[in-house]
Amino acid sequence: MNKVNGFLYGLLSSASFGLIPLFTIPAMQQGMGFWSILLYRFLFAMLALAGILLLDKQSFRIRRKEILPLLLLACLYDSSAVFLFWGYQFMSSGVATTLHFMYPVLTTLIMMIFFHEKKSLWRMAAIALAVAGVFFLSGGDSTGSVTGLGIFIVLLSALGYALYLVTVSQLKNLEMKGLKMTFYVFLFGGILLFIGTEASGIGLQAIPDRTTLGNLVMLALVPTVISNLALVRAIKNIGSTLTSVLGAMEPVTAVCVGITIFGEPLTRSIALGILLIISAVTVIILKR
């Protein structure tokens, strides 16, 4: 029963994360910039996580030496989220989410290059599959909206998240539970985003209507808080490897939402590119 629950939690975690475009794109269509959307997402998610931590009677106390590592994690998470949301302006949300899903491949590359993790034929083949997938995605949109610049921006999103994961795994002096760490990442990340928007003159936009408010709250709760909570439960029940494999539901969900809700195109080339990238990531995870 625990394994069944673990699989269900894993599917819920990855599928809910794939719903980011469902709540983000309507807010963008109402004229909100991705900087403001991210700030509201972090704010509402942080409040929800604070409530969960209070109910769980966890301490909010952090040590002074943990502040810099948390700020670094917040910077990396911010960069990943900003580039992903920016990428939605250059290509369909399904393609963007699939490209972002390459972060396990980039994590493996980083570990092999900088931390001398053992190379293997399987991993090199998976990286080649992922590159081929990007090639098919770049040439597969008949509308021509998938550009080299768009691909580069979303790959920076994947790189930011890969660096985030590597940093979490390498930090020795950061000893706190996942939800508490996520709370502080969102807190510091929101502060950094606010400083950035004010310094650049962009400023925080007001929420235009109740529908957009609902989308922003759902963006904070479903693909952020619920996804994180389900992820923790899934890892406890079935382990991190199987949970990571179930993460393939992220791009699948985003593609389905893009096609059914936003009328985004799905050509043979795009479908092949998505399949190649999901296959590459699955091989990487299983061989790890």
Buried (B, 14 or more C-beta within 10 A) or exposed (E): EEEEBBBBBBBBBBBBBBBBBBBBBBBBEBEBBBBBBBBBBBBBBBBBBBEBBEEEEBEEEBEEEBEEBBBBBBBBBBBBBBBBBBBBBBBBBBBBBBBBBBBBBBBBBBBBEEEEBEEEEEBEBBBEBBBBBBBBBBEBBEEEBBEEEBBEBBBBBBBBBBBBBBBBEEBEEBEBEEBBBBBBBBBBBBBBBBEBBEEEEEEBBEBEEEEBBBBBBBBBBBBBBBBBBBBBBBBBBBEEEBBBBBBBBBBBBBBBBBBEEBEBBBBEBBBBBBBBBBBBBBBBBEBB
